Amino acid sequence: MRHLLAALFCLCLAAPAQAALEAELAAAHAAAKRYADLNTAKREGWRPFGGEAPLMGRHYNHRSGPDYVAGDRIDFARPSNLVYATIGGKKALVALAYIVRIAPGDPLPAGFTGSDDIWHIHDGERFMAAIRETKPLAGAIAGRWFTDQIAQKDGRTQLAMVHLWLIPNPKGRFASHNPTLAYRDLGLPIHWAGEMDVARGLALAQDDGCANALDAELWLSGASWRKSRSIKQACASLATQIRATLNGDRNTIEATARAGWRRLEDIRFISLSDAERRRMAAFVEDGPGICR
């Protein structure tokens, strides 16, 4: 009887939480419908920043978008970013992102009801420091803006971000990446998607796959032109090998994609110095130590 009462008590607590989460998700999905067409978003002032990140897409923000800060209640009908990915040569709205500015040491935002939302942190101070090391002019210009608009404004120099996927994601609706994106774009069965190393390898086989995977991080690393070219050439060769298998059987496709991605990781590690790898990783912190 005692166990039955405990189970009933847990169910009573869970029901309101589930209802709250469903209401939050409904508000987010309703807001997303308006921007299913990228052209609509552009007409209304949404602009891209950064490139199309593998297994994630390209983020768009709005100048008059919400400026959520630590302690704010998030309006899930007002996302910070719209995220579009290339699928079959067309741009599709695949996710929303919510960003909260926090100060170092602040707790992660409460976010969606429950504990399933996975937040990651972009550290503005570390990012600016990495740029200054190898690009003094760009660092000085960006640093002046960062100091005036962020650091001296309120000291909230870190961006806590969570994604909400609008399409199925085997890693969860709040995961940072979605392995199905590469499968969708390449016309492979979506139900195959799961292992991230395989999906990352397949992403190299997409149009501009190597550029999406390498350009931003090599720029931030400060690697020499010669070193960057060598890594990109190696990536192009691996991508060609992966593309050659796409009409084959699943085991061959996935084994080649997995091996290709791991080989690229080895090449980057061997080619880049400790300082270059440190700078490359300066902007994104993601993992069990960050996620709730």
Protein Blocks (a to p, Z undefined) as FASTA:
>chain_A
ZZmmmmmmmmmmmmmmmmmmmmmmmmmmmmmmmmmpmklmmmnopacedjddehibpcdd
dfklccddehiacdfklcfbdcdddeehiacdfbdcddddddehiacdfkjgdjkbccdd
ddfklmmmmmmmmmmmlmmmmmmmmmmmmmmmnopabccdddddfbdcfkbjkbfbdfkl
mmmmnopafklgobfmlmmmmmmmpghklmmmmmmmmmmnopafklmmmmmmmmmmmmmm
mmmmmmmcfklmmmmmmmmmmmmmmmmmmmpcfklmmmmmmmpccdjklpZZ
